[in-house]
Amino acid sequence: MNSSDCYIQKYQEKEYEAWDKFVLEESVNGTFLQTRKFLNYHPKDRFRDDSLLFFDKKGHLIATCPACKEIEKEKKVFYSHKGSTYGGLLIGKKYYNVESVIAIIEQLDIYLKNNKYDKVYLKITPDIFSKKRSDLIQFALEYMNYQSYGELNLYVPFNEYKADILSNFSQGKRTNIHNCEKAGIRIQQLYSQNEISIFYQILSETLAKYNISPIHSIEELYDFANVRLRDECEFYGAYIEDEMIAGSMMFIFEPNKSAHAQYLCAKKGFERLSPMSYMYYSMLKIMKERGIEKVSWGITTENCGRYLNMGLAKSKEAYGSSYLVNRTYYKEITG
């Protein structure tokens, strides 16, 4: 298949079901984070959506690209949808071959040029969440003159881990866990709005130390827990007696047995116990017991990978973590 054998159509709400079915069942690298079910939690005025569907000449859906457009310094920029952590081009299983992937990218470039975009950013799905490795997509983008930057993501692959979780930790982390156990800390899953509200307060206080706020509002977390992501998003709290002192929000990618810690937080005043260490340990223990094979802690870099938070990286390393580079591809649109 060459680029003349496919065409692009802008996403419309009438394609909601076809989009989500393709992303979850037919693509090699789609997850629930690129479904309209997830993306539509954003208010309509938060992003200017420019998501695309790619069809072959017979009208079969072969790829999608969740995306939005922004104006930056008078430049029109096409982004992998900013309402999702990543996404980029999502390719159908039957079309995951060299010729088709390059044709899809060629057609995207034509679309961007015809619609007078100045720049494009495609943040591709990390391999730990994909059904297939992204090597072909990365090669094809580089072949089509895209550049890239990387962000360092740390994660735990249980197949490279010793069976006893604690034995993979540094001595300092093991001491923290033993101290938490002596203090009687217990973990429980959070369900009620009151529990999630307390978690959100702890999260907000934790992030305030770095002059940032949670990406999601408290109302959005209620929606995730009770409606939109009941099967994909879980909340946990660490308690001493009846007081929540730490918490986490986990995204569960059940089809490929992966999980991602979207938020981890601990209440001020309990630093001596290091309940955050206990949350890391507990999430690994819970996820392993339910058959999850890989747990992602997220990136330790900022500013498009140009700044490394060394303290955060070293802390995550102390849990016996491995390394993954999350890649974003970009290009100036010329001509």
Buried (B, 14 or more C-beta within 10 A) or exposed (E): BEBEBBBBEEBEEEBBEBBBEBBBEBBBBBBBBBBBBBBBBBEEEEBEBBBBBBBBEEEEBBBBBBBBBBEEEEEBBBBBBBBBBBBBBBBBEEBBEEEBBBBBBBBBBBBBEEBEBBBBBBBBBBBBBBBBEBEBBBEBBEEBEBEBBBBBBBBBBBEEBEEEBBEBBBEEBBEBBEBBEEBEBEBEEBEEBEBBEBBBBBBBEBBEEEEEEBEBEBEBBBBBBBEBBEEBBBBBBBBBEEEBBBBBBBBBBEEBBBBBBBBBBBBEEBEEBBBBBBBBBBBBEBBBEEEBBBBBBBBBBEEEBEEBBEEBBEBBBBBBBBEBBBBBBBBEBEE
